[in-house]
Amino acid sequence: MENPKIIICRHAESLEDIDNNIYDVLNDLEIPLTEKGIQQAQNFGATLAQLLKNATCVRFYTSPGVRNMQTLKIILPKLPDHVNVQIEVEPLIVKQDWGKITAENRPGIEAERYKTGVLRYTFPTGESVASMISRLRAFKEKMFTLQKETEDDIVVFSHGFEFRVLLMIIMGWEEELFESFSNLGNCECRILTRGNDGHYTLNKPLKKHSFPITRLQEDS
């Protein structure tokens, strides 16, 4: 019997990924997939089916964002028929609320966010990083408890930044290491496998970006 896995996935391409003006039209949770994203999800379904070919029971957690739920809905029919699927829409893994974002103010907010540090910046009208980390910690404990009790595989559909923060919490990364990693692309995933000692190992590292983290180096 294989050791249970946690597969963390990013949603397929959405309008947010190609159009920064979308926030003038739609609320973040209402942003849908693009046509390319729909095709990405269909292709990723085959990948996930292969990863879960030996699974018996799989618990799916998805952010309530439309783009996440659309991705999952497209993927589910691709899974093997023998897999018992349970689905939970999980508010704990929703994207961090940036507050009032428009095409006009987004460039300035993003510039200040990266200058300050994404784990330190406070959005003027949005959710604090501390709040986001707190709920992702709660979700981690929820996942770990479920898997310990059931031995089920778990699949999570989250967002790019929140995906990375969740891995930071699970793997115990320091801030500088966290900031050296790039977000995964759309419909990319990473696999955490629980060992016999209860600890989780990551199947492969995240990609690192080439930009120096000068702010953190100056702070040290």
C-alpha positions in Angstrom: 0.0 0.0 0.0 1.3 3.4 -1.0 1.9 6.1 1.7 -0.8 8.8 1.5 -0.2 11.9 -0.5 -1.2 15.5 -0.5 -1.2 17.0 -4.0 -1.4 20.8 -4.0 -2.4 22.3 -7.3 -2.8 25.8 -8.8 -5.9 26.6 -10.8 -5.8 26.8 -14.6 -5.3 30.1 -16.4 -8.0 32.7 -15.5 -8.8 36.1 -16.7 -6.8 37.5 -13.8 -3.7 35.9 -15.3 -4.0 37.8 -18.6 -5.9 41.0 -17.7 -5.0 43.2 -14.7 -8.1 45.3 -15.5 -10.4 42.5 -14.6 -10.8 43.8 -11.0 -12.6 46.8 -12.4 -15.3 44.4 -13.7 -15.4 41.4 -11.4 -14.9 40.5 -7.8 -11.8 38.3 -7.2 -13.9 35.2 -6.4 -16.0 35.6 -9.5 -13.1 35.5 -12.0 -13.5 32.6 -14.5 -11.1 30.5 -16.5 -10.0 31.5 -20.0 -10.4 29.2 -23.0 -6.7 28.3 -22.6 -7.4 27.6 -18.9 -10.2 25.2 -19.8 -7.8 23.3 -22.1 -5.1 23.3 -19.4 -7.6 21.8 -16.9 -8.6 19.1 -19.3 -4.9 18.2 -19.9 -4.1 18.3 -16.2 -7.0 15.9 -15.5 -5.0 13.1 -17.3 -1.9 13.9 -15.2 -3.9 13.8 -11.9 -5.7 10.6 -13.0 -2.3 9.0 -13.3 -1.1 10.2 -9.9 -4.3 8.8 -8.3 -4.5 5.6 -10.2 -3.9 3.5 -7.1 -6.0 5.6 -4.8 -9.2 4.3 -3.2 -10.5 7.5 -1.4 -9.5 11.0 -2.3 -10.6 14.2 -0.5 -10.6 17.3 -2.7 -10.4 20.8 -1.1 -11.0 23.8 -3.3 -10.9 27.5 -2.8 -14.3 29.0 -3.3 -12.9 31.1 -6.2 -14.8 30.4 -9.5 -11.5 29.6 -11.3 -10.6 27.0 -8.7 -14.0 25.3 -8.8 -14.1 25.4 -12.6 -10.7 23.7 -12.7 -11.8 20.9 -10.3 -15.1 20.4 -12.2 -13.3 19.9 -15.5 -10.8 17.5 -13.9 -13.1 15.2 -12.0 -14.5 13.2 -15.0 -10.9 12.3 -15.9 -10.3 10.4 -12.7 -10.5 6.6 -12.5 -14.0 5.2 -11.8 -12.8 3.2 -8.8 -11.8 6.4 -6.8 -14.2 7.4 -4.1 -14.3 11.2 -4.3 -15.3 13.6 -1.6 -15.3 17.4 -2.3 -15.2 20.3 0.2 -15.2 24.0 -0.7 -12.7 25.4 1.8 -12.8 29.1 2.8 -9.5 28.6 4.7 -7.6 28.5 1.4 -9.2 31.4 -0.4 -6.9 33.9 -2.0 -5.7 36.7 0.2 -8.2 39.6 0.1 -6.3 42.6 -1.5 -9.2 45.0 -0.7 -10.2 47.6 -3.2 -8.0 46.9 -6.3 -8.4 48.7 -9.5 -6.4 49.0 -12.8 -5.3 52.4 -11.5 -4.0 51.6 -8.1 -2.8 48.0 -8.6 0.7 48.9 -10.0 1.5 51.1 -7.0 0.2 48.5 -4.5 2.2 45.7 -6.1 5.4 47.8 -6.2 5.1 48.7 -2.6 4.2 45.1 -1.7 7.3 43.7 -3.2 9.4 46.5 -1.8 8.1 45.9 1.7 8.0 42.1 1.4 5.0 39.9 0.5 5.0 38.4 4.1 5.2 41.9 5.7 3.0 44.1 3.5 -0.4 45.2 4.7 -3.0 46.0 2.1 -4.7 49.4 2.8 -8.2 47.8 2.7 -7.4 44.1 2.6 -6.6 41.0 4.6 -3.4 41.0 6.7 -0.7 38.4 6.1 -1.0 37.3 9.7 -4.7 36.5 9.1 -3.9 34.6 5.9 -1.1 32.6 7.5 -3.4 31.8 10.5 -6.1 30.3 8.3 -3.6 28.4 6.2 -2.1 26.9 9.4 -5.6 25.9 10.5 -6.1 24.2 7.1 -2.8 22.4 7.4 -3.8 20.9 10.7 -7.2 20.0 9.3 -5.5 18.1 6.4 -3.0 16.4 8.6 -5.6 15.2 11.1 -7.9 13.9 8.3 -5.1 12.0 6.7 -3.9 10.5 9.9 -7.4 9.3 10.7 -8.3 8.1 7.2 -5.1 7.5 5.2 -6.9 9.1 2.3 -5.1 11.0 -0.4 -5.8 14.7 -0.5 -5.9 17.1 -3.4 -5.9 20.9 -2.9 -6.8 23.5 -5.5 -5.5 26.8 -4.3 -4.0 30.0 -5.7 -0.4 30.8 -6.7 0.8 32.8 -3.7 -1.4 30.9 -1.2 0.0 27.6 -2.6 3.5 28.8 -1.8 2.6 30.1 1.7 1.0 26.7 2.5 4.1 24.9 1.5 6.2 27.3 3.6 4.0 26.4 6.6 4.3 22.7 6.0 8.0 22.6 5.2 9.1 25.2 7.7 10.8 27.6 5.3 12.4 30.8 6.5 11.3 34.1 4.9 14.3 34.4 2.7 14.0 30.9 1.3 10.3 31.5 0.7 10.9 34.7 -1.2 13.5 33.1 -3.4 10.8 30.8 -4.9 8.5 31.7 -7.7 4.9 30.9 -7.8 4.0 27.8 -9.8 2.4 28.1 -13.2 -1.3 27.4 -13.9 -2.2 23.7 -13.4 1.2 22.9 -11.9 1.3 20.8 -8.7 3.6 19.5 -6.0 3.2 16.3 -4.1 3.8 15.8 -0.4 4.2 12.2 0.7 3.8 11.2 4.3 6.6 8.9 5.5 6.3 6.1 8.1 7.6 8.6 10.7 4.7 11.0 10.0 6.8 13.6 8.3 6.1 14.9 4.8 8.6 15.1 1.9 8.2 17.3 -1.2 8.6 15.5 -4.6 10.6 18.4 -6.1 11.5 21.9 -5.1 9.8 25.1 -6.4 11.6 27.1 -9.1 13.7 29.9 -7.9 13.7 33.3 -9.5 16.8 35.2 -10.5 16.2 38.5 -8.6 18.3 39.3 -5.6 16.3 39.7 -2.3 18.1 42.9 -1.5 15.6 44.0 1.2 16.2 40.8 3.2 19.9 41.0 2.8 19.9 44.6 4.0 17.9 43.5 7.1 20.3 40.8 8.1 
